Amino acid sequence: MNKRHIRALAVFGIAVVALTGARGSGGGGCDNHSSSSSSSSSSSSGGSSNHDNDDNGTSGGSVSGGSSSANQALRDITIDKCAYDAATKNLTARITIKNDGVLDYDYDVTLKFKGASAVSATATTTDIAVAAGASKSVDVATAYPGTGDGSEYTKCEVTRASRS
C-alpha cells in the first residue's frame, strides 16, 4: 500500500472512533440504565428501556427515546415499578431519573398506565430537581379510573419528558 492509502485508512479509523467512542460517555448513543432492585431487570437497546416487574399484578414499563438531544430527558428515566395501590386506590409508578450531565436539571415527566382492556390513565409530575451526576427516585400516581382490582393495567410508559 502506498502512503495515501495508509493515510486514508488512518483518517477513516479516527472518524469511526470519534463517532462511536462517545457512546460510552452518554453522548451520541444510548445510555444503559440499571436498577438496584432485585425484582427489576433492564435492558437498553436502540434507545428504549423496558422493565418487567410483578408487584401487585401490574408489570412492565417502557421509556421511549432516540439519539437526538431533544430526547435526552427520556433516556435519563427508568421505570422501576408499576402497580395498583389498593390502600390509596391509585395507579403508581416508581421512576428513577439519572442525570449524567454536568448541569443540574429540573425534570417534568408524564406517564401513561395501559392494559389490554383498560382505559388509559395518565400521571404527571413536575419540577423534579436532579443535581449533575446524581440520580433521584420518585413516585408518580394517578387515581384508579376503574372499579375492579387494578389487574387490567399491565404496563406503564413514559410518554413525555423534558428537562430545563
N, C-alpha and C positions, 0 to 999 in steps of 0.2 A: 504494500500500500504506500501511496505517496503521502507527503506531509499534509496536503489539502484534505484527503480523506480522513486522516487521523484527527486533524483539527475539527472537521465537521462532526465526527463521532463524539469528540470531547464536548463540543458545544451542545449537541443533542443530549448527551448524558447529563450535563449540568442542568439543562432545561427540564428533563424528566425529574431529577432530584428536586429541583425548585418547585415544580408543580405538585409532586406527591409528598414531599417532605413536610409540608405544612399540615398534613392530616393528623399527625400525632400530637401537634401542639394545639389542636382545636380550631385551626383556621383552614378554610378551603375544603374541608371534608366533613365527615360525620363524627360526632363525639360519641364515645362509648360511655354509657351510664350504667352503674350497677347499684344495687340496693344491699344494705347490710342485713336486711330482714331475711331470715331463713325460709320464709314462706313465699318469697317473691323470686322470680327469675327474670332476667332481662337479656335482650339481645339487641344489637343495633346494626341495621343493615339498610343502606340506601336512604338514610335519613329518618327511619322510623324506629321507635322503641315500643315493643309490646311486652306487657307484663300480665301474667296469669296468677290468680290468687283465688282461693276457695273460701274466703271468710264470709260467713252468713249467707251462703248460697249465691252470692254475686261474684263474678270473676271477670278478669280481663280488663285491659286498659290499653290505650294506644295514644301515641303522640306523633302527629304528623310533622314533617319538617323537610326542608330541602337544603341545598348547599348555598343559597343566597344569604346575604347578611340580613335581609328582611325577615328570614325565618329563624334567626339565631335564638330568639326568645323561646320558640317552640322546642328547639334542640336542647335547651337548658333544663327542660322539665321532664321528670319521670313520674309515672303514676305507681305508687306503692301498693295501694289498696282501694278497692271499690266495694261498698257494702250498703245494705239497708240496716239502719239502726232502729230496732223495734221500740226502744225506750223513748226516742225523740220523734219517731215516725218520719225520719229524714233519710234521703239517699246521701251517702257521704263518700268522699274520696280523700285519701291522703296523698299529697303530691310533694315531691322534693324538687327544689329549684337549686341548681348548681351553677354558680357564676364563676366561670374560669377566667373571666376577663380581668383587666387591670383597673376598671372603673366600677364604682358602686351603682347598682340599678334598682329601680322600683318596678315590679312586675305586675301586670294585670292578666288574669287567666280566666277563660271561660271553658267550662267542662260540660259535656253532654252525656247523660246516662241513657243507655239504649238496651233494647232487647227485642226478641222476635215479635212478641205480641204486645209490647209495651209502648205507651205514648212517650215520646222523647221528653226528658226533663233536663233543664239547664241550670247550672250553678255558676256564679261569677264571684271572684274575689279580686280586690284591687289593692294597690299600694303595698305590695309585699316587698319590703326592703331587704336586699341581699347584698352584703358587702363583697368587694372584689376578692376573688379567691376563696369564697365561703359558699356554704350551702345552707338551705333552710327548708324544713318540712312544715307544711301547714295542712289543716283540714278544710275541705270545701264541702258545703252541704246545701241541699235544697229540699223543700217539703216533698214528701212522697205523694204523687198525684193519684195513686190507686187506692183500692180498698182491701187488697189482699195482704200477703206477707212479704212483698217485695221481690219474690223469686223470679218474676218476669224480667227484671233488669239483670242482664248478664254481662254487660261491659260498660266501661266509660271511656270517653275520648276527649282529649284536649282539642277544641275546635278553634280557639283563638288565643293568642298570647302576644303580649307586647312588653317592651321594657323601655324605660326612659330614665 
